[in-house]
């Protein structure tokens, strides 16, 4: 089963997931949780597409176009006058 969301490019193929928990460990925004020895996306809108989950998923169960969310966060910060960018990459 594939989980994908229109808010971002994050896709999880739970059938490929080995339950290693690395996605939970490396995600700076608590997007993932482990249930029944498999990763699940529990906070899809928190994903800023930093790519840490994909890079650390040895099973290839996670795909995301990294950089899109971070670039968006930087643009939004610039437009709103925020000095800090909360995208998880920096």
CORCORBEL-V971279 format. One record per residue. N is the residue number from 0. RES is the residue in three letters. PHI is phi in radians with two decimals (NA if undefined). Layout:
# CORCORBEL-V971279
n=(N;N)
res=(RES;RES)
phi=(PHI;PHI)
This chain:
# CORCORBEL-V971279
n=(0;1;2;3;4;5;6;7;8;9;10;11;12;13;14;15;16;17;18;19;20;21;22;23;24;25;26;27;28;29;30;31;32;33;34;35;36;37;38;39;40;41;42;43;44;45;46;47;48;49;50;51;52;53;54;55;56;57;58;59;60;61;62;63;64;65;66;67;68;69;70;71;72;73;74;75;76;77;78;79;80;81;82;83;84;85;86;87;88;89)
res=(UNK;UNK;UNK;UNK;UNK;UNK;UNK;UNK;UNK;UNK;UNK;UNK;UNK;UNK;UNK;UNK;UNK;UNK;UNK;UNK;UNK;UNK;UNK;UNK;UNK;UNK;UNK;UNK;UNK;UNK;UNK;UNK;UNK;UNK;UNK;UNK;UNK;UNK;UNK;UNK;UNK;UNK;UNK;UNK;UNK;UNK;UNK;UNK;UNK;UNK;UNK;UNK;UNK;UNK;UNK;UNK;UNK;UNK;UNK;UNK;UNK;UNK;UNK;UNK;UNK;UNK;UNK;UNK;UNK;UNK;UNK;UNK;UNK;UNK;UNK;UNK;UNK;UNK;UNK;UNK;UNK;UNK;UNK;UNK;UNK;UNK;UNK;UNK;UNK;UNK)
phi=(NA;-1.76;-2.00;-2.48;-2.35;-1.29;-1.20;-2.79;-1.71;-1.18;-2.36;-2.10;-1.77;-1.08;-1.17;-1.47;-1.11;-1.75;1.31;-1.22;1.32;-1.11;-1.10;-1.12;-1.18;-1.57;-1.25;-1.35;-2.21;0.89;-1.37;-1.92;-2.52;-1.83;-2.34;0.92;1.14;-2.38;-1.28;-2.36;-1.56;-1.85;-2.33;-1.06;-1.32;-1.35;-1.15;-1.87;1.01;-1.29;1.59;-1.06;-1.13;-1.11;-1.07;-1.64;-1.55;-1.15;-1.40;1.26;-1.43;-2.08;-2.25;-2.77;-1.47;-1.20;1.75;-1.10;-1.18;-1.12;-1.11;-1.10;-1.10;-1.17;-1.14;-1.07;-1.10;-1.15;-1.23;-1.68;1.41;-1.28;-1.57;-1.92;-1.86;-1.84;-1.97;1.49;-1.64;-2.02)
